[in-house]
């Protein structure tokens, strides 16, 4: 049996028309600090360690459509963010620059769009 080599997931990477602009939004939303900043690449580190968020500038970036529609750019991933109080967290997300999505699939979840159009969910258990 082959042994699996050591692997550590370090980040989820989001493409954007401007990596620095999108990273600044997630800094406001999550309160995380930048651990690496370049013109077209920014890494935010989670305060307690673990996987962070990275952002890269993609000049051909196209905003995904939520909810999905035929022949439109589809989201390939979204972020789930657990919160203690959905209403307060939703207000904070809006102040940080998020937009509440028109379509909301569940009562205990709020779907938002970040400034580049990536969907993310705030939810309570």
C-alpha positions in Angstrom: 0.0 0.0 0.0 1.3 3.4 -0.9 1.8 6.0 1.8 0.1 9.3 1.4 2.6 12.1 1.4 2.2 14.9 4.0 -0.2 17.5 2.7 -1.5 20.7 4.4 -4.2 22.8 3.0 -3.1 26.4 3.5 -5.8 28.5 1.8 -8.8 28.9 -0.4 -8.0 31.2 -3.3 -10.6 33.6 -4.8 -10.1 35.2 -8.2 -11.1 38.9 -8.5 -10.7 41.8 -10.8 -8.5 43.4 -8.1 -7.0 41.1 -5.4 -6.2 44.0 -3.0 -9.7 45.4 -3.1 -11.4 42.0 -2.4 -8.9 41.2 0.3 -9.7 44.5 2.0 -13.4 43.5 2.0 -12.6 40.2 3.7 -10.3 42.0 6.2 -13.3 44.2 7.2 -15.7 41.2 7.3 -13.5 38.7 9.2 -11.0 40.9 11.0 -8.1 38.8 9.6 -4.7 40.3 8.9 -2.7 40.2 5.6 0.3 37.9 5.9 1.5 38.5 2.3 0.7 41.4 -0.1 1.8 41.8 -3.6 0.3 43.7 -6.5 -1.9 40.9 -7.7 -1.8 38.5 -4.7 -2.9 38.9 -1.1 -3.0 36.3 1.7 -5.1 36.7 4.8 -4.3 34.5 7.8 -6.8 33.1 10.2 -6.1 34.4 13.8 -5.9 30.9 15.3 -3.9 29.4 12.5 -5.2 26.9 10.0 -6.3 27.6 6.4 -6.6 31.2 5.3 -7.9 33.1 2.4 -5.9 34.2 -0.6 -6.9 36.5 -3.5 -5.4 36.8 -6.9 -6.1 39.3 -9.6 -7.6 37.7 -12.8 -7.9 40.2 -15.6 -10.5 38.0 -17.4 -12.6 37.5 -14.2 -16.4 37.2 -14.8 -18.8 37.5 -11.8 -20.7 34.3 -11.1 -24.5 34.4 -11.1 -26.5 33.4 -8.0 -28.7 31.5 -8.1 -27.3 29.6 -11.1 -28.9 30.1 -14.5 -28.2 28.3 -17.8 -25.5 29.9 -20.0 -24.4 32.2 -17.2 -21.1 32.1 -15.2 -21.5 29.5 -12.4 -20.1 29.8 -8.9 -17.5 27.1 -8.4 -17.3 27.5 -4.7 -18.7 29.5 -1.8 -17.6 30.3 1.8 -19.7 29.1 4.8 -19.2 31.3 7.8 -20.8 30.3 11.1 -22.1 33.1 13.2 -23.6 33.4 16.7 -26.3 36.0 15.8 -27.5 36.0 12.2 -29.1 39.5 12.2 -26.1 41.2 13.7 -23.6 39.4 11.5 -25.8 40.2 8.4 -25.7 43.9 9.3 -21.9 43.8 9.8 -21.5 42.1 6.4 -23.6 44.8 4.7 -21.5 47.6 6.4 -18.3 45.8 5.3 -19.5 46.0 1.6 -21.5 42.8 1.0 -24.8 42.7 -0.8 -27.6 40.5 0.3 -28.5 38.0 -2.5 -32.1 38.2 -3.8 -32.5 34.5 -3.5 -32.4 33.1 0.1 -32.8 29.3 0.2 -33.1 28.7 4.0 -34.3 30.5 7.1 -31.1 30.0 9.2 -28.8 31.0 6.4 -28.2 34.4 4.7 -26.5 34.4 1.3 -24.4 37.4 0.5 -22.3 38.5 -2.5 -18.9 39.9 -1.9 -17.8 42.9 -4.0 -16.5 40.6 -6.8 -19.8 38.6 -6.8 -18.6 35.5 -4.9 -21.5 34.1 -2.9 -20.9 33.4 0.8 -23.2 32.2 3.5 -23.6 33.3 7.1 -25.4 30.7 9.1 -26.4 29.7 12.6 -26.4 26.1 13.9 
